[in-house]
Structures are given as structure tokens and as C-alpha cells.
């Protein structure tokens, strides 16, 4: 079971990024998928989740209306589209499912 992340990087405030999380060893269509983030000196926090049944995704209040979690079951991949990024979104982002964490990917929002 493995989650491999891609995407991330440096972006200016107001910009967009898309994170990807490709699963292997299990089928994401059967699992709850989540994104978390951890900023320097802070605890890891939940960001967004999407259920296996494709119900309404959930978001932490600070990203509602800006971030979108989605899944492509055919590609066994979950995504996090991040728009209108703010400096306070700077963190290492992790996907999680099936009791497994992705390796993390850095997102830096700075001018």
C-alpha cells in the first residue's frame, strides 16, 4: 500500500496549484481519501476529505470556496485543486487513506 504525491511548489499569493496523490496496492474507490497539511512549528491539520461513495466533500473552514478535493477512480488518484492561495496556506501537504500517509509535498505561497 503506497500513496505517491506530486505537484506543489512556489506560487505567488492569489495563484493556483494542484496536488496529486496516486495510490497503489489498494483501490481508492473503496476508501475515504483526505488531505492534511503541516506548517512549520504547527500541528498537522485536516484540510479536506472525500468519501468512497462520492458524497459531499468536507473542508476546513479556512479553505472553503478556494480548495477542491476530487478523485479519479480510473487513475486511482485523488487531487487537491488549490485556488486563491494565501501565504497562510504555506505548509507541507499530505494525502492519507487506508492508514497510509503520502510522502508530503511542499507548498509555498510567497511574493
N, C-alpha and C positions, 0 to 999 in steps of 0.2 A: 504494500500500500504506500503510495507516494503522491505528494502534491508538488508540482513544479511551477513556480511563479515566473512571470515575465512582465515587462512593462516598467513603469516608474521612471524616475529621473528628475531633472531640474526643470521647473517651469515658472514663468512669471505669474504674479497674482492675477486672477481672472482667467487664467489658462485652463487647459483640459489635459487629462491623461486617462489612459485606460490600462488597468491591470488585468492580467490573465492568470488563471490557475488551472493547470491541466492535471487531471487525475489519472493515475494508473493503478491497477490492482483491484479496483472496485468501480462500480457503475454509479455515477453521481445522481442518476435519475432516482435512485433509491434512498438518497441521503439528503439531510439538511446541510446546506452549504452556508458558510459565514465568512465575513472579513472582519479582522481586528486591526488595530494599529497601536503602536507604542512610540510616544515621543520621548526624547532624551529626558531622563530624570522623572518620568511619569510611569504610572502603571499601564499595562496593556488594557485597552478598552475595546468593547464591541462596537462595530461600525454598522454592519448590515447583515441580514440573513435572508435566505430564500428557501422555502420548503421543498421537499421532494415532490409534492403534489402540485407545485406551481401556484400556490396561493399568493395572497398579497405579501410582498416583501416587507421586512421591517428595517427601520433605520434609527440610528441615534439622532436626537433632535438637531444636533449641530450640523448634520449633513443633509437633512431632509430638503428635497427640492433641488439639490445640487448633485448628489450621487445616485447612481442607479446600479443595482445588482441584477445580473441576468445569468442565465445558464443556456448552454448549447449541449443538449444531451447527446447529439450525434457526434460531437467532438469531445465529449466527456470533459468539458471545460466550463468554468464559471468566470464571470467577468465583473469588474467594478469600473464603471464609467464615472469619472470624476470631473465635473464642470465647475466653473466659477471658483476655482481653487483659491484658498486664502493661506497666508503664512502659517496660521494655526493648524492647518492640515498637514504640515510637515511632520513626518513620522516614518517609521518602518511599518509597512503593511504586511499582514499575514492572512492567508486563507486557512480555513480549518474545516475538516469534515472527517467522519469515520475515525475519530480520536487521533487524527493526524494533523500536524501543522505543516504549512508550506515553509520554504526556507527564508521567507521575508524578502521584501524589496523596498528600497528607499525611495521616498517621495519628498522632494524639497521644493517648497514654494517660496521664491525669493526674487526680488528685482535686482 
